[in-house]
Amino acid sequence: MSKRVSASCISKTLMRRRILSIVLGLLSVTTAVPLVEPVRAAERVNFNYGPLDFSISVRSLEVFAKDGTVDSDLAFLVNRLKPEQREKFRSFLSQRYQFSSTLMAQFFYSSLGERLLTYMGELIQLPADQNGLYGIRAALIQASADPEGLSAIGFMKKFPTNMRLNTKRILEQWNQISTLLKETETYVSALKQTSASVKATEPSTDFEQLPNLQNPGPYTYVKQTKMLRDGNRQRDMMALLYLPNVPEGKSVPVVVITNGIGTRIDLYDYLAQHMASHGFAIAIPQHPGSDDKQREAFLEGRASDLFESAAFVDRPQDITFLLDELERLNPTEFKNQLNLKQVGVFGNSFGGDTALAVSGAKIDFDQLEADCSPQKNLVNVSLLVQCQALELPRKDYNFRDPRIKAASVLFPGSSSLYGQSGLSQIQIPVLWGAVSKDMFSSLVLEQLPAFNALQTDDKYLVVAEGVDHLNLNFYALRTLKTMDKVEAEAVTVQAPEAAKVYLKALSLAFFQVYLADRSDYRSYLSYAYAQSISQDSYNFILLRSLNGVYSSNQEIAN
């Protein structure tokens, strides 16, 4: 083991303790992620931090994981760990995870997966400070092919060369994650305090004496499936329609629902039904290339990416095409009952990005390119999706559809995609939903900066405490291992009832005010009402401004 020391022995020991504790934490994350045959297995894991160099034998780690034996190579680390830390470290090294190497290869050879590995490769490097992308990919795929499962030791042994950990960057990442967690708590607390102050200025309202927005409305409705073809784009798509049975001669506003990546077209069926019962026509386009069919094709090896980069262009055009088709069919099939001059859009996650595009947001390629540098941090996971827009031809995209008069979005990833300049183009009312527990599209890094960039006079931020991004958008994927094969299975993550209450009630109030011109629903767009529908463990916060909480000049964990 080589050493270069410029500090005292005490300082060196403290430095080693800190570096190794953080490095081991990072490794526990990277091995949960993942085709080339390694030239030779890694024999040592090298650490570097400024003047300090040292290494640990992979064999020493393997023996320790197997029976707890600590040799001289490993003693300086393990003997400084507390008993519980020592056991956690050993458990981490020996833990096995069952993943399909085929699915691992499928993901990490995709644009999204390769971008993730490029970021990780700045932390886990090849010799001579080279980005470790290819070594990480090879090691994870080959280690996951082990019949006993993927492990940290297996990953190290399959790494094609001795592994170099960029300990300075790892420390920076660790500090950024710790800071982000603290800042999230601080901002949520500040939002609650500000909301409480706002409540004191709101008119007193007894919501028990007003209609309960959680209840179904007075209308029955019919559900239709339309198969449409856009001849100009040579694009076939399906759309679901929920049409309220209203009296002849009455026209109803239209709301388009656009889903996130890889989700079923009927994900928000309960919201569509609720809105239709209150007199709104709901239209949900399929979005080929980024829907559940694309996800299935990707997992089965029939598509190279989880979603096509063209989705940034195709999705907003899908909405405009769908509205064009509804206008064409309105006089005959719908008896002119669709009011296509008063259209709203609801979008979640990537669908939120789509909703913002048709509302007037423009892609800011300069901002996106700056934020997508491999030297940037791994904390903002939503950048992995946003950065894929860099594969588009660079031009001034304008997807604003003037028929859309109001937009409701849930945790979009847009702060880099559109930037402050792109988001400031939106001039229609916006209801912006975020959650406090969001590992994909961080409240602090994504939602607050993006919401603050909006210049529209009518904007509302609703933050749900205790609800996760997963609860409202994704189908979780797990791998199942049988006797002779490993296959993927989609697992639906159930949304808590509180989340459904929030979506149904506040979306209804928002679109009643800004599409149906029902000013009597404005009192529901208040902190007092958000509090009145809050349930245990799922507190709702509603604000119209971040004044006093956040400004565009603030530095946040980034």
Long-range contacts (C-beta under 8 A, 24 or more apart in sequence): 1-54, 1-55, 1-56, 1-73, 2-53, 2-54, 2-55, 3-52, 3-53, 3-54, 4-51, 4-52, 4-53, 5-51, 5-52, 6-50, 6-51, 7-51, 12-52, 13-80, 15-49, 15-52, 16-52, 16-54, 16-76, 16-77, 16-80, 17-80, 18-171, 19-47, 19-49, 19-52, 19-167, 19-170, 19-171, 20-47, 20-77, 21-85, 22-167, 22-170, 22-171, 22-174, 23-47, 23-165, 23-167, 23-170, 24-89, 24-92, 25-174, 26-123, 26-165, 26-170, 26-173, 26-174, 27-92, 27-152, 28-92, 28-152, 30-120, 30-123, 30-124, 30-136, 30-155, 31-97, 31-140, 31-150, 31-151, 31-152, 31-155, 32-97, 33-116, 33-120, 33-140, 34-99, 34-101, 34-104, 34-105, 34-107, 34-108, 34-136, 34-137, 34-139, 34-140, 34-141, 34-143, 34-144, 34-150, 35-105, 35-137, 35-138, 35-141, 35-142, 36-134, 36-137, 36-138, 36-160, 37-138, 37-142, 38-135, 38-138, 38-139, 38-142, 38-158, 38-159, 38-160, 38-161, 39-160, 39-161, 40-160, 40-161, 41-157, 41-158, 41-159, 42-156, 42-157, 42-158, 42-159, 42-160, 42-161, 42-162, 42-163, 43-162, 44-162, 44-163, 45-156, 45-162, 45-163, 45-165, 46-162, 46-163, 46-164, 46-165, 47-164, 47-165, 47-167, 48-164, 48-165, 48-166, 48-167, 48-168, 49-167, 49-168, 49-171, 50-168, 55-162, 58-153, 58-156, 58-157, 61-93, 61-153, 61-156, 62-93, 62-153, 62-157, 64-90, 64-93, 65-90, 65-93, 65-94, 65-152, 65-153, 66-94, 92-152, 93-151, 93-152, 93-153, 94-151, 94-153, 95-151, 95-152, 96-148, 96-149, 96-150, 96-151, 97-144, 97-149, 97-150, 97-151, 98-149, 98-150, 98-479, 98-481, 98-486, 99-144, 99-149, 99-150, 99-479, 99-486, 100-144, 100-479, 100-481, 100-486, 100-487, 100-488, 101-141, 101-142, 101-144, 101-145, 101-486, 102-301, 102-486, 103-299, 103-479, 103-486, 103-488, 104-140, 104-141, 104-144, 105-141, 106-298, 106-299, 106-301, 107-306, 108-137, 108-140, 108-141, 109-137, 109-304, 110-298, 110-304, 110-305, 110-306, 111-304, 111-305, 111-309, 111-388, 111-391, 112-305, 112-306, 112-307, 112-384, 112-385, 112-388, 115-372, 115-384, 115-387, 115-388, 116-384, 118-374, 119-374, 119-376, 119-377, 119-378, 120-378, 121-374, 122-166, 122-169, 122-374, 122-375, 123-165, 123-166, 123-169, 123-170, 123-173, 123-378, 124-163, 124-164, 124-165, 124-166, 125-163, 125-164, 125-165, 125-166, 126-160, 126-161, 126-164, 127-161, 127-162, 127-164, 129-164, 129-166, 131-374, 132-163, 132-164, 134-160, 135-159, 135-160, 135-161, 135-163, 172-377, 173-377, 173-378, 173-379, 176-377, 176-379, 176-557, 176-558, 177-379, 177-557, 179-557, 180-379, 180-442, 180-444, 180-445, 180-557, 183-444, 183-556, 183-557, 184-436, 184-442, 184-443, 184-444, 187-443, 187-444, 187-448, 187-549, 187-550, 188-436, 188-443, 188-463, 188-465, 188-541, 190-548, 190-549, 191-463, 191-541, 191-543, 191-549, 192-539, 192-541, 194-543, 194-548, 194-549, 195-527, 195-530, 195-541, 195-542, 195-543, 196-527, 198-527, 198-543, 198-544, 199-526, 199-527, 199-528, 199-531, 202-526, 202-527, 202-528, 203-523, 205-523, 205-526, 205-528, 205-529, 207-523, 207-524, 207-528, 207-529, 207-532, 210-523, 210-524, 213-504, 213-505, 213-506, 213-508, 213-509, 213-524, 214-501, 214-504, 214-505, 214-533, 216-273, 216-274, 216-277, 216-278, 217-274, 217-277, 217-278, 217-279, 218-277, 218-278, 218-279, 219-244, 219-245, 219-246, 219-276, 219-277, 219-278, 219-279, 220-244, 220-245, 220-277, 221-245, 221-273, 221-276, 221-277, 226-325, 228-321, 228-322, 228-325, 230-317, 230-318, 230-321, 233-314, 233-317, 233-321, 235-288, 235-314, 235-318, 235-321, 236-288, 237-285, 237-286, 237-287, 237-288, 237-318, 237-321, 237-322, 238-265, 238-285, 238-286, 239-283, 239-284, 239-285, 239-286, 239-322, 240-265, 240-266, 240-272, 240-282, 240-283, 240-284, 241-281, 241-282, 241-283, 241-284, 242-272, 242-273, 242-275, 242-276, 242-281, 242-282, 243-276, 243-281, 243-334, 243-337, 244-276, 244-277, 244-278, 244-279, 244-280, 244-281, 246-279, 246-337, 248-335, 250-337, 251-336, 251-337, 251-338, 251-339, 252-279, 252-280, 252-281, 252-337, 252-338, 252-339, 253-279, 253-280, 253-281, 253-339, 253-342, 253-343, 253-344, 253-511, 253-515, 253-516, 254-280, 254-281, 254-282, 254-283, 254-323, 254-326, 254-338, 254-339, 254-340, 254-342, 254-343, 254-344, 255-280, 255-281, 255-282, 255-283, 255-343, 255-344, 255-345, 255-346, 255-511, 255-515, 256-282, 256-283, 256-284, 256-285, 256-319, 256-322, 256-323, 256-343, 256-344, 256-345, 256-346, 256-404, 257-282, 257-283, 257-284, 257-345, 257-346, 257-347, 257-351, 258-284, 258-285, 258-287, 258-315, 258-319, 258-345, 258-346, 258-347, 258-348, 258-351, 258-354, 258-355, 259-284, 259-287, 259-291, 259-347, 259-348, 259-349, 259-351, 260-348, 260-349, 260-350, 260-351, 260-352, 260-473, 260-474, 261-290, 261-295, 261-306, 261-307, 261-311, 261-349, 261-350, 261-385, 262-290, 262-291, 262-292, 262-294, 262-295, 262-306, 262-307, 262-474, 262-475, 263-291, 263-292, 263-473, 263-474, 263-475, 264-291, 264-292, 264-475, 265-291, 265-292, 267-473, 268-346, 268-348, 268-503, 270-500, 270-504, 271-346, 271-500, 271-503, 271-504, 271-507, 274-504, 274-508, 275-504, 275-507, 275-508, 275-511, 278-508, 278-512, 279-516, 280-344, 280-511, 280-515, 280-516, 281-337, 281-338, 283-322, 283-323, 283-326, 285-318, 285-319, 285-322, 286-318, 287-311, 287-314, 287-315, 287-318, 287-354, 288-314, 289-314, 290-314, 290-315, 290-350, 292-475, 295-475, 295-490, 299-477, 299-488, 307-350, 307-385, 307-388, 309-388, 309-389, 309-391, 309-392, 310-392, 311-350, 312-353, 312-357, 312-363, 312-388, 312-389, 312-392, 312-397, 312-417, 313-392, 313-397, 313-399, 315-350, 315-351, 315-354, 315-357, 316-354, 316-357, 316-358, 316-399, 316-401, 317-399, 319-345, 319-354, 319-358, 319-401, 320-358, 320-399, 320-401, 323-401, 323-403, 340-403, 341-403, 342-405, 342-515, 342-516, 343-401, 343-403, 343-404, 343-405, 343-515, 344-404, 344-405, 344-406, 344-407, 344-408, 344-511, 344-514, 344-515, 345-404, 345-406, 345-407, 345-408, 346-407, 346-408, 346-409, 346-507, 347-407, 347-408, 347-409, 347-410, 347-412, 348-409, 348-410, 348-411, 348-472, 348-473, 349-410, 349-411, 349-412, 349-413, 349-440, 349-441, 349-469, 349-473, 349-474, 350-385, 350-412, 350-413, 351-412, 352-409, 352-410, 352-411, 352-412, 352-413, 352-414, 353-386, 353-412, 353-413, 353-414, 353-417, 353-418, 355-407, 355-408, 355-409, 355-412, 356-407, 356-409, 356-412, 356-414, 356-418, 356-423, 356-426, 357-397, 357-399, 358-399, 358-400, 358-401, 358-404, 358-407, 359-400, 359-404, 359-407, 359-426, 359-428, 359-430, 360-400, 360-425, 360-426, 360-427, 360-428, 361-414, 361-418, 361-422, 361-423, 361-425, 361-426, 362-396, 362-397, 362-398, 362-418, 362-421, 362-422, 362-425, 363-389, 363-392, 363-397, 363-417, 363-418, 363-422, 364-416, 364-417, 364-418, 364-419, 364-420, 364-421, 364-422, 365-389, 365-390, 365-394, 366-419, 367-416, 367-418, 367-419, 367-420, 367-421, 367-422, 368-416, 368-417, 368-419, 371-416, 372-416, 377-558, 379-442, 379-445, 379-557, 379-558, 380-442, 380-445, 380-446, 380-558, 381-439, 381-440, 381-441, 381-442, 382-413, 382-440, 382-441, 382-442, 382-446, 383-413, 383-416, 385-413, 386-413, 386-414, 386-416, 386-417, 387-416, 389-417, 400-425, 404-428, 405-429, 405-514, 405-515, 406-430, 406-431, 406-510, 406-511, 406-514, 406-515, 407-431, 408-433, 408-507, 408-510, 408-511, 409-433, 410-434, 410-472, 410-473, 410-503, 411-435, 411-438, 411-440, 411-441, 411-446, 411-447, 411-469, 411-472, 411-473, 412-441, 412-446, 412-450, 413-440, 413-441, 413-446, 414-446, 414-450, 415-445, 415-446, 415-449, 415-450, 415-453, 418-450, 418-453, 419-453, 420-449, 420-453, 420-552, 423-450, 423-453, 423-454, 424-453, 424-454, 424-455, 426-454, 426-455, 426-456, 427-455, 427-456, 428-456, 428-458, 428-514, 429-456, 429-458, 429-459, 429-510, 429-513, 429-514, 430-454, 430-456, 430-458, 430-459, 430-460, 431-459, 431-460, 431-462, 431-506, 431-507, 431-510, 431-525, 432-459, 432-460, 432-461, 432-462, 433-462, 433-463, 433-464, 433-502, 433-503, 433-506, 434-461, 434-462, 434-463, 434-464, 435-463, 435-464, 435-465, 435-467, 435-468, 435-469, 435-471, 435-472, 436-463, 436-464, 436-465, 436-466, 436-467, 437-465, 437-466, 437-467, 437-468, 437-469, 438-468, 438-469, 439-468, 439-469, 440-469, 441-469, 444-556, 444-557, 445-556, 445-557, 445-558, 448-546, 448-549, 448-550, 448-556, 449-550, 449-552, 449-556, 451-546, 452-546, 452-550, 452-551, 452-552, 453-552, 458-514, 459-544, 459-545, 460-510, 460-525, 460-542, 460-543, 460-544, 461-542, 461-543, 461-544, 461-546, 462-502, 462-506, 462-530, 462-540, 462-541, 462-542, 463-540, 463-541, 464-498, 464-499, 464-502, 464-538, 464-539, 464-540, 464-541, 465-538, 465-539, 465-540, 465-541, 466-498, 466-537, 466-538, 466-539, 467-496, 467-498, 467-499, 467-538, 471-495, 471-496, 471-499, 472-499, 472-503, 496-538, 497-535, 498-534, 498-535, 498-537, 498-538, 499-538, 501-533, 501-535, 502-533, 502-538, 502-540, 505-529, 505-533, 506-530, 506-542
